[in-house]
Amino acid sequence: MINPFKEINWHPKSLDLKSFGKSMIIGLSAISAIFFLVSFYRTGDAKASLFLPFCVFSCGVLIFVVSRICASALLPVYLVWFFFSAVIGIVVSNLALMLFFYLFFTPFAIALRLVSGRDPLSLKERTRSSYWKDYSQNGDLKRYFRQY
């Protein structure tokens, strides 16, 4: 498994923090626009739908302004943000792989087993004393030159 905590820049430079501020204003503006559209769609009232999007957008602007004025003051926000994003990345990637395995591979394998009747481990043969399969070795060494 990939460790996302190795990928985090735990000691960012001022330029990295300024870049983080720029990405936060862009990202939080997009999130606030989505919040506004969803809230407006649900309520139909534009005035009542502005509080949460305005708060999210204000946080983005505040982070951007702080990154331009004093980037080192943004270090705790940067570290907390990337820590939580790494944790969420671990959870989401494992959940996605688990769902893909159980929703795709498991039904496919069960259907294949039911349709073909294939038993690669010979588990249905209960009368055998051993499940060992003898291997007959071919002594012809020229077969190494005809691998395909």
N, C-alpha and C positions, 0 to 999 in steps of 0.2 A: 504494500500500500504506500502511496506517495504521502510524504509528510508535508502538509502545507505550511507548517510552522517554520520549516527551513527556508521557505521562499519569502517570508516576510523580512523586510529590511528593518531590523530592530534598532539600527542607528542611522536614521535618515539624515541627509544633509538638507540645508536650507532650500535648495532647488527642488528636492523631492517633496518637501512639505508645501512649497508653492504649487507644485503640480497636483498634489493631493487636494489643495484648496480649490484649484480650478476644476478638478473632476467632481468635487463635492457640489459645487454650485450647478454644474451641468446635470449631475445625477439627481440631486434633490429637487431641481426645477422640473425635471421630467416626472419624478415621483409625485410632486405636488400637482402637476397638471393631470396626472392619472387619478389622483384622489379627488380633484375637483370634478372631473368628468363623471366618475362613478357616483359621487355624492349628488351631483346635479341630475344625473339620470334617475337616481332613486327618489329624490325628493321633488325635483322640478323647481326648486327655489334656489336661485343663484346666490342670494345674499346669505342664506343659511349654510350654503355649501362652501363658504370661503374660509372658515376658521382653521380647520386642520391643514388645508393646502397652504394657507398663509403662514402658519407656524413652521411647516416643513421648509417652505421657500426661505423664510427668515433665517432658519438655521443654516441653510446653504450659503446665504449671503454673509452671515456672521462668520462662518468658517473661512470663506473666501477673503473677507476683509482682514481677518486676523492673520491669514497666511501671507498677505501682502505687507502688513505693518510689522508684525513680529512673528516670524515663522516658527521660532523655537517655542513659543507659547502654545502652539498647536500640537506639540509632540504627544501629550496624553491622549488627545482625541484621535490622533493618527494610530497610536498603539492599540487603543481599545477597539477602534473600528476594524483594524486588520486582524486582531485576535478573534473577535466575534465572527468575522467573515471566514476565517480559517475553520472555526468550529462548525459553522453552518455548512461550509464546503464538505467537511468530513461526513456530516450527517446526511446531507442531500445525496452525495455520491454513493454512499453505502445503501441508502434507501432506494435510489434509482437502480442500482445493480441488483438488489434483492427483489424488487418488483419485476424487473426484466427477467430474472431467472425463474421466479415462481409463476409469472403470468405468461411467459413464452416457452421456455425450455421444458418445464415440467409437464404442461399439457401436451406439448409436442412429443416428448418421450413416452408418455403414457399412451397416447394415440398410436404411435409407432409400434409400441410393444403389443397393443391389442390387435392392430391390423396385421402385422407381419408375424407375430408369434415367435419372434426371435428371442433366443435365450443364450446370450453369449457366455455366461458363466456356468451354464448347464445346471442351474439350480432346481429345475423341475425333475431331474433324474434322481430320485431319492434312493434307488436301489444300489447305486455305485458305492463301492467301499472307499474309493479315492477319486478325486477330481483331477488328478495329475494327468496331463496329456504328454505322451512321449513325443519327443522331437527327433525326427530322423535327419541326420546330418548328411549333406551331399558332399562327397569327397572331391568333386571336380573343382580344381582351383581356377579354371578358365571362367567360371561364373562371376568372378570378381570383375572381369573386364566387360561383362554384359549386365550391368546393373539396371538398365532401363529397358 
